[in-house]
Amino acid sequence: MSDAAFGPRSAVDQVLEALADPTRRHLLLALGSRPASSATALAADLPVSRQAVAKHLATLEEAGLVAGHRVGREVLYRVRPDGLTATASWMTTLARAWDDRLSRLKREAETDTLGG
C-alpha cells in the first residue's frame, strides 16, 4: 500500500498502525510476559474470539512485532523486538529534532526580548 503524498509504507508505519489498536497492544504485552502462546491461549484472556485474536496476531506478524511457528496443530507466537527497536529509534530521532527546533526558537525569542 502506498500513499502518494508520503511514498510506500515503511516498517515504522506498519508498527505504528499495528500498535494503534488496543487489543493488539494487549496481545503484545501478554506475549512479552510469557513464553510462546497460541491464539487460543491468548483469546482466553480477552473478550474476543480466537478468530479475532488470530487476525490481530496476523497484523502484528505482518508488522514484524511477533513471529509464529507451527508446533503440531497449533501456531505459537512470540514477540520480535526488532520492529519496536527500529520504531523507538525513529521516535528518538524525531524527538531530538523537535528539541533542537524548540531550543533554537527559545534562543531566538530570548534574543528578541533582550535586544528590543
Secondary structure, 3 states (H helix, E strand, C coil): CEECCCEECCHHHHHHHHHCCHHHHHHHHHHHCCCCEEHHHHHCCCCCCHHHHHHHHHHHHHCCCEEEEEECCEEEEEECCHHHHHHHHHHHHHHHHHHHHHHHHHHHHHHHHHHC
